[in-house]
């Protein structure tokens, strides 16, 4: 098994950002993105890493970038550390299998969420108001019900750091009609192709979120070729994956994502504030197993 990585250490280099999972470095006009094995729940980084997690996130993103590139271009330039700008090749032990050298892009500050099933925050909103992201849904829907058609429910980061669902009209007021419509249409197309692919492999893609950017040097998103898919794509950190054979609407579903970890920290009464709890060995092992399993089901191969 490869090394567990909780934080990159590259002597003489400082990251431009450390996210909940990724350490990001500026490099020769692009970015080096490294997916660590950190795991977060409720916007807090937990005290215990999940072995192999960063490698699954990176290699699954690369798989989806390739499969979906006919819909929209992506930011990946290479995932081979030997091809990264200097001095990164010398840090291959920390980079191998979990890093990407990507194009520099200006992130569009809207998370593009597509839902095929009623779950998560959409289910909570529906229970409270009969709506999700300003859209009124049919009455009598159950948790995890399949929606008649995929639903675009954009979100922004609130000041608290939590995602906050917004309506498409609010997105238009922030991003403009042309860009908002393009992002909506592309997001739904990506979801539909990925969902059909996953279903053929016995997996339901319940929902997912995409992030887009505008390539450096361009001023707006009015031209389709200037907007690219960035960050990660269709990983178990950004998506809900359910086993098709066990699907039974009317409640939560067994999943291949980090819901298992969320359920554990809820069960011990954690108040969702720092300091975050440590995870017991059995929860860590089962979470790793879930990440490896969804990788195998979707790609048809074991993690390299």
C-alpha positions, -999 to 999 in steps of 0.1 A, spaced: 0 0 0 12 35 -8 20 60 19 -7 78 38 -5 116 31 -21 141 55 -1 171 43 24 178 15 59 190 26 80 204 -2 110 222 12 112 258 0 77 258 -14 45 271 1 10 261 -12 -12 289 -26 -41 271 -8 -47 242 15 -83 230 12 -102 204 32 -86 177 11 -62 193 -15 -29 212 -13 -25 235 -43 8 250 -56 15 275 -83 38 261 -110 49 275 -143 17 292 -153 -4 263 -140 -13 246 -107 -1 214 -90 -31 199 -71 -24 172 -46 -52 152 -31 -43 142 5 -60 115 26 -76 141 48 -114 137 52 -139 163 63 -174 162 77 -196 192 82 -168 215 70 -143 203 96 -112 182 88 -114 151 110 -85 139 131 -79 107 112 -70 103 75 -85 77 52 -57 56 34 -59 56 -4 -86 83 -4 -66 110 -22 -55 85 -49 -91 74 -55 -102 110 -58 -75 119 -83 -76 88 -105 -114 87 -106 -114 124 -116 -89 116 -144 -111 87 -156 -142 110 -158 -123 139 -174 -114 116 -202 -149 100 -205 -167 134 -206 -143 155 -226 -166 156 -256 -191 176 -235 -166 202 -222 -128 206 -220 -112 201 -186 -82 216 -168 -59 185 -166 -26 187 -184 -8 157 -170 -10 134 -140 26 121 -144 48 138 -118 79 133 -140 62 157 -164 54 184 -138 74 217 -138 106 218 -116 111 212 -88 80 189 -84 94 158 -101 117 153 -71 87 149 -48 72 119 -67 68 99 -34 42 124 -23 27 130 -58 25 97 -74 -11 86 -82 -26 115 -62 -17 147 -81 -25 166 -113 -8 195 -131 -37 216 -144 -44 248 -163 -47 280 -144 -84 291 -145 -105 317 -127 -130 297 -107 -166 306 -112 -179 310 -76 -210 288 -81 -212 251 -74 -232 235 -102 -253 207 -85 -273 182 -105 -298 159 -87 -315 129 -102 -329 118 -68 -343 136 -38 -317 133 -11 -295 154 12 -302 191 15 -327 189 -13 -348 164 7 -346 187 38 -358 217 18 -386 197 2 -398 185 36 -398 221 49 -413 239 19 -422 215 -10 -394 232 -30 -358 228 -38 -336 257 -50 -368 277 -57 -384 249 -78 -417 235 -66 -418 197 -68 -447 173 -69 -464 165 -35 -460 131 -19 -424 125 -28 -403 102 -5 -367 105 5 -345 91 -23 -372 90 -49 -360 93 -85 -370 127 -100 -388 129 -133 -358 146 -148 -324 157 -135 -327 190 -116 -301 218 -116 -298 233 -81 -268 257 -79 -252 266 -47 -228 292 -33 -205 293 -3 -221 312 25 -200 333 49 -201 303 74 -184 282 48 -214 259 43 -230 255 8 -262 275 4 -287 265 -23 -298 293 -46 -323 296 -73 -314 297 -110 -327 333 -111 -302 342 -83 -275 325 -103 -284 346 -134 -282 377 -113 -246 367 -102 -232 352 -134 -253 366 -162 -279 348 -183 -255 335 -210 -230 320 -186 -256 307 -162 -276 290 -189 -244 274 -204 -233 261 -170 -267 246 -163 -269 229 -197 -234 215 -195 -239 203 -159 -270 184 -169 -254 169 -199 -224 157 -178 -247 142 -152 -268 124 -178 -239 108 -195 -222 99 -162 -254 86 -147 -262 63 -176 -226 50 -176 -228 43 -138 -262 27 -140 -248 2 -166 -223 -8 -139 -249 -13 -112 -244 21 -96 -269 50 -91 -254 85 -94 -280 102 -71 -264 137 -74 -232 154 -80 -216 189 -81 -193 203 -107 -170 233 -106 -161 254 -136 -135 280 -144 -126 304 -171 -91 299 -186 -66 326 -177 -63 353 -202 -101 354 -210 -123 380 -195 -158 364 -197 -176 331 -202 -196 341 -233 -175 319 -256 -182 282 -249 -145 272 -254 -133 294 -226 -152 277 -198 -136 245 -186 -143 218 -160 -120 222 -130 -114 208 -95 -125 172 -93 -152 153 -112 -177 128 -100 -158 115 -70 -173 100 -39 -165 133 -21 -186 154 -46 -213 128 -55 -237 104 -39 -233 69 -53 -257 41 -43 -258 4 -52 -286 -1 -77 -294 -36 -65 -302 -23 -30 -322 8 -41 -354 12 -21 -369 47 -19 -385 59 13 -354 66 34 -316 69 32 -297 46 9 -265 26 15 -238 46 -2 -202 45 -15 -194 79 -3 -184 95 30 -220 94 44 -207 65 64 -183 88 82 -210 115 87 -232 89 102 -205 78 127 -197 114 139 -234 120 143 -238 88 163 -212 99 189 -229 132 195 -202 154 180 -213 191 180 -198 197 145 -173 222 159 -135 220 162 -118 200 175 -130 172 153 -131 137 166 -107 109 158 -121 79 138 -118 44 151 -99 18 130 -130 -1 119 -146 31 105 -114 41 87 -110 6 72 -146 5 60 -144 40 45 -113 30 26 -131 -1 14 -160 20 1 -138 44 -18 -118 15 -34 -151 -3 -43 -167 26 -61 -134 31 -80 -134 -6 -91 -171 -6 -101 -169 26 -122 -135 20 -139 -135 -18 -141 -101 -20 -126 -83 -20 -92 -66 12 -80 -31 14 -95 
